[in-house]
């Protein structure tokens, strides 16, 4: 089992920055890939960025150049640095982890990011 706890959300003005954190505990060595997803009001959950255990990253086009995913393996924490925030970035942001077998999919409870115009 893997437990994920997000933090760092809040209210920020457009153009501002926030850094989200996701603390992982449990069977950490069994994680192959972690990622950030978000769900805006009335919309489906969507992928934001992923990072593999080897450190390879992927960011969706809408956040490229503004958001950066990273991880501190020593602390078992994943981050999402969000710069130049826009009102359309407003959403609940979720941390996700996938096991090496691909059969286990873990989620945090989410942290709310609100960007005011």
N, C-alpha and C positions, 0 to 999 in steps of 0.2 A: 504493500500500500504506500501511496505517496500523498502527503498533505501539502496543500498550497495555500498561502495566505498573502493576499495583495494588500498594498498600502500606498499612500502617496497621492491619492485623488484629492480633488477639491475644486474650488471656484477660481478661475483665472480669466483675465481679460484677453481679448483677441490679441495675438502677437506675443503673448507671454509664453512661459515655459513651465513644465512640471516634469518630475521624474517619478515614475511608478516603480515599485519594488514588488517582487514575488519571492517570498521565502519558502523554500522547499524542505520538507523533512520526510523521514521514512526511508523507503527503499530507493535512495537517490541513484545508486549505481545502475539501477534498472531503467533509468530514463534515457531514451534515445534522442528525443527532441522536445524542446519547450517552445512555447509561443504566447503571443498576446492576441486576443480577440476583443472585439467590442460590439456592443449592441445599443444602438440609438433607439429612442422611444418610437414604437410603432414599426420598427424595422427588424430584419433578421440579424442574427449574430454573424459577424464577418471577421475574416482573418486580417490582422494588422501586420504582424511580423513573426518570424520563427528563427530559432537558433538551434543548431545541432550540438550534440555532445562534443563534437570536434571543433565547434566554434564557427561553422559556416552559417551565414545569416541570409535572410530574405525579407524584403519589405515590399508591401503592396505599393502600386504606383501612387496612390493618393497620399501616401505619407513619405515617400522617398525624398531625401534631402531635408526633411523636417524631423523625422523620428529616427532613433537609433536603438536597436535592441542589443543587449550585452548580458554577460553573466560573469559572476565571480564564483568560480568553482570551489574555492577554499571556504567561502561563506555559504555556499548553496543558495545564492540569491540571483535572480534574474532581474534586469532592469529594462525600462523603456524610457529613454530620454525623449521628451516631446518638446520641440521648439516651434516657434511661429504658429502657435495654435490658432485654429479657426473655429468659429461657432459650430461648423459641421463636424468637428471632432468631438462634440458633446456626446457622451455615451457612458455606459457602464463598461469598464475594461476588465477582462477576465484573463487570468493566467491559466495556461494549459500545459500538460505534460503527457507524452506518449511513451509507452514502454518499448523496450527493444523488440519484443515479440509483435508489437503492433496491436496486441489484443486488449491492452488496458489504456484507458483514456481518463485522465484526471483533470478536475477543474477546481479553481478557487471560487470563492463566493462573489468576487467582483469588487471593484472600487469605482465610485462615480467621479467622472470628470465633467465639469460644466464650464464651457467657454462662453463668456458674455461678449456681445458686440459693442 
